[in-house]
C-alpha cells in the first residue's frame, strides 16, 4: 500500500464505541481453562460458535464485559484475535446488521463503495467522543489477555491454542455476513484522508498488535500469534 493509494477507517456500526453493547462475546471454558475475549470485526462470531460447539465454551457476556471476568477464571489462558486496522475498517464499512432476520443468502444486501461524501461523513462522525472505538489495549489490559491470534492467519493460528490438538482440530465456521463486500482492499475503497484518520484513530492498535502503517497485512508474515505473557 502506497501513501498515495491509502485510505481511511470503516463504518462505526461495526467498530463500537466505548461502553456500547455489541454481540462480540466473552467465552469461558472451565474444562479447557480458557477465556476468549471477542473484539468486533475480528471473526468474533465465528470464534464464539467454534468454541461453544467444540471446546466447552460458555457464554459469559458481550465484549463490554471484558473487565468482568470471574475470579476463578483469572488464572486461565485469556486470548483474543486482532486484525489489521485497515482491513477491519473495510469490514466495518460493508458490514450490515441482521437484526431479527435469519442468516440466509437470499437476505444478504449489496453495499456500494463509499463516495467522497461518505468518507467525509465517516471522518466527521469518527471524531466525536461517543464514536471512538475501544482500543485493543483496553481489551488486552482490562481482561488480562496473554495471547493474540492474528485474523490474517485464521484458521492455522488456532493451533497456537494449547487445548487444540493438531490431529483433531475442529473445522472453523464461517458466519454469513449480511453485507456483500465487493472485491478489493482498503486502498480500493478509501482515500488518503481516510487513511490518515485510521492511522491517527488507531495508532496504538497498530503498535500493540504489531501492524505497520501503509501495510494492509502482517508486518511479519511468518507470525500466527503473539504471546504477551507466559
N, C-alpha and C positions, 0 to 999 in steps of 0.2 A: 504494500500500500504506500503510495507516494503522498507527500504533503499536499500536492495539488488535488489528488483524487479523493482524499479523505473526507469523511462526513461526520454527522452528529448523532445523538442518542435517542432512544425509542419512546414510544407512546407510554405514558406514565401509568396507564391502567395495569400494565404488566410489570412495572417496576415500582412497587408500592411505597408510599411514604411511611415514615416512622409511625408506628402505632396502628396502622391500618390492618384489619383482619383480612388476610388473604389465605387461599387454600394450600399454600406451601406448608408441609407438615413437620411436626416433630414426632418421630417414631422411636419407640424404645423396645428392646428385647432383653428380658431378664435371662432368657435361656442362652443367648449368644453374647450377652453383656455388651450391647452397643446402644448408642443414641445417635440417631440421624437427625440433623437439623436441615430442613429444606429451605433453600433460598429461591425465591421466584425466578422463573425463566432459566433454570439450570437443570431441567428434566426432573423436577421435584415430584410431579405427579406420577411419572413412571417409576421413580425410585420408591415412592410410597407404596405403590402397588406391588412391586417386586419384593420389598422387604416384608410386607404383611402377608403375602401369599406363600413365600418360600422360607423365610427366616425368622418366623415367630414375632415379627414386629407388631406392636400395638400402638394405636393412635393415642398420642398424648395431647396434641393440640395443634394450632396453626403456627405459622412462622413467628408470630408475635409472642409466643410462649417460650421462646428460646432461652430466656433468663429464668424460667421457672422449672428447670429440670429437677426432679425429686432427688433428695439427698442420697437415697440408696443407689441411684444411677450415676452419681458423680465420679465413681471410680471406673465406670465403663469406658470403652472406646467411644469418643464423640467425634463424628465426622460429618463432612458436608461436601457438596460439589460446587466448584466455581467455574465460571465461564468468561471468556474474553468479553470485556465490556462493549466492544464494537458489535460483536455478534449477538450479544444479549440485547443490545439496542434494536437491532433489526428484528429479532424475535418478538420483542415487546411491541414494536410498531405494528407488525402484522398480526399480532395476537388478538383474538376476539373471544369474549366470554360465552360459554354455552348457556349459562343461566340454568333454567329448568328443562332445557331441551335435551333430548337423548343424543349421545355422541354417535351420529350417523354420517356417513359420507355424503348423502344427499342433502344434508342440512349445513354443509360447510359453505362459506361465503368467500368470494374472491375479494381481495383487498388491493386497491390501486396504490402504486408507489406514491410517496409524498411529493407534493408540489413545493415550490419555494415558499409559498404562504404557509403550507402545513409545517414546514421546518421552522419558519419564524415563530409560529404559534407554539410548537414544541419547546423551543428555546425559552420563550416568554413564560410559559407555564412551568417549565422546569426550574426557573429561577425563583419561584415563590417558595416560602419556607415549608408550607404544607406538602409540597410536591417532592421534596428532597427524599430520595430513596435511602433505605437503611444500608450503610456501608458494610462491606464484607467484614471489616474489623469488628464492628459491633456484634455481628453474629458469632465470630470466632472467639472474641474475648468474653462476651456475655454468656455463651454456652460452654466455654472451655474446650473448644474444638482442638483436637490434636492431629487430625489427618484431613488434608484437602485432596479430593479426587478431581481430576480435570475432565470437564464436559467433553472436550475435544478428543479424549481418549476412551470414551464410552464405546462398547462395554468392556474393553480389555482392562481398564483401570479397576474394575470390580475385583480382580484377582489380588489387589493390594489389601483387601479386607481380610483379616485373619480368620474369620468364620466361613469364608468361601473356599470350598475345595475345588482346585482346578479341574479335577476329574469329573466333577458333578455340578458345575456352576449352572444355576437356573437361567433360562432364557430371559433376557431383559426386555420388557414390553415397550411398545411404542404407543403412548396415549394419543389418540386422534386430536389434532388441533382443529378448531372451528375456522380460523382464518387461513386462507390459502395464500401462501407466500410465493411470489414469483421467483424464478431462478435469479441468482445474483447475491452479492455480498454487500457489506456496508458501503463501500466506495461506489457501488452501482446505484444506490438509492439516495444518498445524502451528499451534502456539500461541505466545503472546508469550515464554514462557520459552525456547522453542527459537530464536526469532528472536534473542534476546539472546545465546544460546550461539553461534549462527552469527556474529553480529557480533563477539563477543569472540575467537572462534577464528580468524576470517578477516579481521579488521580491516585488516591490511596488504594483503591481496588486493584489498579494495575500493579502497584508496589507490593501489596500484601500477597497477591496471588502469583506474582512473577511474570506478568504480561508486559509488553512493550508498546509505547506509542507508535502509531502508524503500522503496527503489525497485527492483523486480524486473527492470527493463530497463536500458537505457543512460542515463547521465546526459545525454549529448549524443547525441540520436537521429540526428544527421547523420554521426556518426563510423562509419567502416567499419574503420579501422585506426589504430594509433598507432605512430609512429616514435620509438624511444628513442635512436637514434644514427644518423648518416648512414652 
